[in-house]
Amino acid sequence: MNTAVTSDDLSFTLVAGLGAEAIDERLRRTCRVADLGNRATAFYLADLHERGLHQVLGYPTTVAYAVRGLGMSRRQARELLHAGLRLRELPVLDGAFAESRLCWSKVRKLCRVVTPETEAAWLEKSLFMPQDELERLLRRYRPGDAPPDGTGMPQARFALHFDLDAMEFQMWENARAKLRAECGEEVELTDADVLREMLRLVLASDADGSVPGRKAVDGGPFRVIVRGDKVVGEDGEEPLAPASAEAIAGDAETSPALRRKILDRDGHRCVHCGGRRGLHAHHVEWRSKGGATTPANLITLCARCHSLVHQGFLDVDLAQGAASDPGPKPVFRDALGRRLERRSMLGARPLARCAGPAGISSAAKEPRPAGVSSSPDVVVQRNP
């Protein structure tokens, strides 16, 4: 599915003192432009995500790219990505938005519940329903539920879907085996049982490891074992990506005491994406290339960012900082050598400064190019 989002003119001139009708017309147009921008952003984030191109840009996830590269909030990035992925399966809903029958705020909320089988019914229900009323209604429904017909009360339920690589799956199975051993039950624990117990433990504990009836452990019989370039599980050995094997080997060479020191210094966060899970102590100058296992050459990276470094999609070196700096100052670059920082937005014309009363703007004095309307309409075209 290809979706073209076009506008005759994305340049805006802010003029004070307009009449009510003129202000209403401009507000409706700018709101539509904002909606189109959200739809286009959702489309390209979904494309970036499904093709894995965020890794080429040096980011472990699409959300991390949107947050670090585009300046979005994490919540906004997740909502736009989810909507972009869902709208690929919802042509009726997407078509209603393209025809300006539905605003983006409603589309974003509907994407949480609507499926191809229910989108026509939900669209009919939402066309004339106020935004806040629709949002309250959708909170009571799970994906796939049909809209209410005025009878009965739906049960609120939610679905989670996630994929695991070989190592993560073995960790999941080890957690299931440990929980089953602790419970002493003969019945097999389902994935939902394991997840519920994990949620209970997370909510019942703080970061210092104090859990009523439990004690913190450093290791134990339920470990993920890596032998060379393979993960060892109950059903034999599963291959491990070479880059992951090298990253794990490098982290294993760092003593536990030094590793704790590095993680403490970096705030127990990945210094690239800010993640807190699967943290490794990475040698900036690789150990295989003679890099020393010292605090000055070690930084904290999560497993995903560490893997990007060893796969060549992310490059890190150290900037020269003041002698009083508490730790190294890493500089990250993508596969093309571009420094990873928020780059300027492309393609938008400068915003003309507000000129005061209506009719005195600088834009009004400049001749408009031939063929460009003085009152452009914003159009969405859906190409088959």
N, C-alpha and C positions, 0 to 999 in steps of 0.2 A: 504494500500500500504506500503510495507516495502522496504527500500532502503539501501543497504549496501555499504559503502564507505571504500575501503581498499587500503593499500599501503604495498609493501613488506618491506620498510624501510623508516622511517621518520627521520632518523639521517642524518644530512648534515655536510660535511666537506668543509670548505671554502679554496680553493687553488688558489693562485695567479699565474699568468704567463702561464695560459692555452692558447691553440690556439683558433682561432675564432670559429671553428666548435665545439670544446668541450664546450666553453662558451655558444654557441647557444643551444646546447643540454641540458645543465644544466638549463639554463634560461627557456626553454620550459617545462622542467619537474617541476621546482619549481613553475612556473605559474599555471600549472595544479594542483599541490598539493594545492596551495592557493585557486583555484576554488573549489576543492573538500571540502576543509575546510569550505568555505562559504556555500556550498550546505548542508553539514552536520549540520552546525550551524543553518541554516534556518529551516531545518527539525525538529530539537529538540526544537527550540524556538516555532515553530508552535504547536508541541505536548504538550509542557509545557503550552502554552496559552489555547489550546482547552480543556485541562483537568483541568485547574485552579490550576496547581501544584505550580505556583509562590507564591501562598498564603502559602503553606506548608513551603516554603523556607523563608517566612517572608517578602515578597515584595508585594506591592499593585497591580502591573501590571507586565507583562512579560518584558516590556521595562525598567521599573525600575530595575528589576533583571539584565538585560543585561548591563545596565549602571553602576550600583553599584557593582554587583557581578563579571562581566566579563570585566569591564573596557572599554566598547564600548562607542562611542558617541551616543547621542540620535537619530540622523539621521540614523546612521548605524544600530542601533538596530531596528528601525521602518522598514527600508527597508528590512532587513533580515527576520523579522517576517512576513511582508506582502508577500514576495516572497515564504516563506515556506508554508503559507496558500494557496496561489494561485496555487502553483505547485501540490497540492493535487488534483486539478481539471484539470490539464493540462498534461496528460501523454505523448502527442506527443512532447511538448516542453521539458519536463523532459527527455524523451528518447533521444532527440537530444543532450542534454547536457551530458547524460551518455555515449553516443557514441563519445564524443569529437568533434561533428560537430558544437557546439555552445559554446562560452565562457560564463562565469558567468556574465560578465558585460552586455552582450546582453540579457541574460535570465532575469536579474533583471529589466531591462528597459521594456522588453516585458510583464512582469507580470502586469504592470500597465494598459495595454490595451487589451491583448489577452483574449479571452474566449474559451471554448471548441469548439464553432462553428467556430471560426476564427483562431484557432492556426495553422492549417495546412497551410493556406494561408499566415499568418504572418511569419511562419518559412521559407517558400520558399522565401519570400521577403527579409528576414534578413540574410540568410546564407552567401551571398557574398557582403553584404553592409557594408561599414566601420562603426565602432562604433559611431563616432560623427555624421555621416549622418543619421544613424538609430535613434539616440537620438533626433535630430532636427525634424525628421518625426513624431515620436511618440508624440511629444508635441502637435500636432494639432489634435489628435484623442482621443476619449473617450472610456471607456470600451465597448466592443461589436462591435465597428466599424471595418469593413473589411479594409484591406490595399488598398491603392489607385490603380486604374487601368489606371491612366493617364488622366482621364477626370474629370472635375468638381473640386470643392474645398470644403472640409469638414468644418463644423462648429465646433469650439472648445467648448465642453461642458464637464461637470464633474459631477460625482455622489457621494453623501455622504450617508453613512449608519451607524446608531448607535442605540444602545439599551439603554433604560432607566428603572430604577427600579421604584417602586411605588411613592417614594418621588420625584425623578427627573421628572417623568411624570407629577405629580401635579404641580411642579414648571413651567414646560413648558406650561401647560394649563392656569395657573395663568398669565404668561407673555402674552399669546395670548389674554386673556380676558382684561388685562390692555391696551394692544396696541389697541384692537378693541374699547375700551371705549374712548381712546384718539383720535382715528381717526374719530369716529362718523359715521362710515360707516355701512350700512345695510348688505353688503356682508360679508360672512364668510372668514376670513383670512386663507390661506393655510399654511402648515408648511414652505414652501419655502418663503412665505411673511414674516413670523415671523423671520426666519433666516436672510433674507436680511436686515431687520430693525435692528436686533441685530448687524450684521456685520457693518452696517453704524454707529451705535452709538459707537461701540468699536473703530473704526478707527477715529471717530470725537472727541474722548475724551481722556484725560490723567488720570493718576492714582489719581489725586486730586479731581476728581468728577466734574470738571467744564465742562459743555456741553452747548453750546449756546442754549438758549431757554428752558433749563431744570435746575432743582436744585436737589441737593443730598437729599435723604430722609432716615430716620432711621425707617424702618418699613413701614406700610401703609395697605390699605385694602386687598392687594393681598399677602397673606402670606400662607406658608405651615403650617398647624396646625397638631400637634402630640398630640393625646389623649391616654395616657397610652402607649400601644404597637401598636397603629394603626395610620395611616395617614388618615385624614379627607378630603374627596373630594366631588365634586358635586354628585357623584353617591353612596355616602355612605362611609364606612370605609374600608380601605385596610390594611391587616396585615403588621406589620413592624417587621423585624427580632429582636429577643430579644437583641442580642449584639448591634444592631444599636440603639434600644430604650434606653439601659443603657448608651451608649456613649452620646446620645443627652441629657439625663437627667443630666449626670455629667457636660456637658458643660453648661447647663442651670443654674446650681447652682452657676456658677461663675458670679460675678457682671459684668455689661458692662464695668465699669471703669477698673477693674482688668483684664478682658479679653483683652481690648485694650492694657494694659500695657504688657501683656505676648506676644501678637502678635507683638508689637513694638520691644520688646527685641529680639525676634526670627526672625526679619526681614520679618514678614508676609509670612513666608514659613514653610511648614511642615519640622520639624527637621530630619525626616527620609528620605523622598523621594524628598523633595524640592518643592513639589506642592504648588500652591498658591490659590487653590479653595477649598471651603467647609472646612475652617479651624476651628478646635475646640481647646479648652484649656483642655488638658488631665491631669488628676490626676495620677502621676506616681505611688504613693501608692493610690490605688483606694479609692474613697470616701466611698464606701460600706464596706471597710475594715478599716475605721478610718483615711484615708488620709486627711490631712489638705488642705483647699483651700487657699494656700499661694503661692507666686511666686517661692519659693524653691521647691515646689512639683508639679508645673504646667509646661507643655511644650506644644508647638504648634504641633498638628498633623492634617493632612487632614482627611476627613471623611473615606476614604478607609483604611488608615493606622490605624486610631482609631478603625475601625471595626475589623481589623486583631488582634489588641491587645485584644479586648474583646472576640474574638472567639478563642483565645489561639494559634494563628499561629505566633504571634509576641510578644516578651517579651521585656520590657524596664526597666532598672534601672539606677541609677545615679552613675557615677564614682566620686571618690574623687578628687576634683580640688583645685587649689590654692584659697586662700581667696579673691584674687583680681579679680577672674573670674566674668564676668558680669551675668552669669546665670548658671543653672545646665548643666552638661555634660552627656547627655543620652548615654547609651550603649544598643544596640539592639541585640537580639538573635532570631534565628528562633525556630520552634517548637521542634527541637532536642537539643536546648541549645547551638548551635554553634554561635559564635559572627559573626555578619553580617559585614564582610569586605571582600575585594577581596582575595580569597584563591588562592593558587598556582595552576597552570594548571597541570592536570594529564595526564600521558600516553605518553608524548613526551620525547625522549631521549635528553641528553644534547648536545648542539651544540659544535662540536670540534673547537678549536680555529684555526684561520688562521695561516698556517705554512709557508707562504712565497711562494717560487717557487714551481712549480708543481712537484709532485713526492716526496715531503719531509714531507707530512702530517703524523701526528701520526696515523691516521686511516689506512694509507697504510701499516704501520708496523704491525698492529694487524691482526691476522688470522680471516677470515670471517667464521662464523658458516656454517656447512655443509648444503647444500640445499638453501643457500641464494645467489642470483645472484649478480655479481659485478656491474651490470647496471640494477637495478630494474625498472620495468615499473609500473606506477600508474594505477590502474584499478577501474572502477566503475561498480558494478553489480546491476542490477535491478531484484529483485525477485518478482514473481507474488504473 
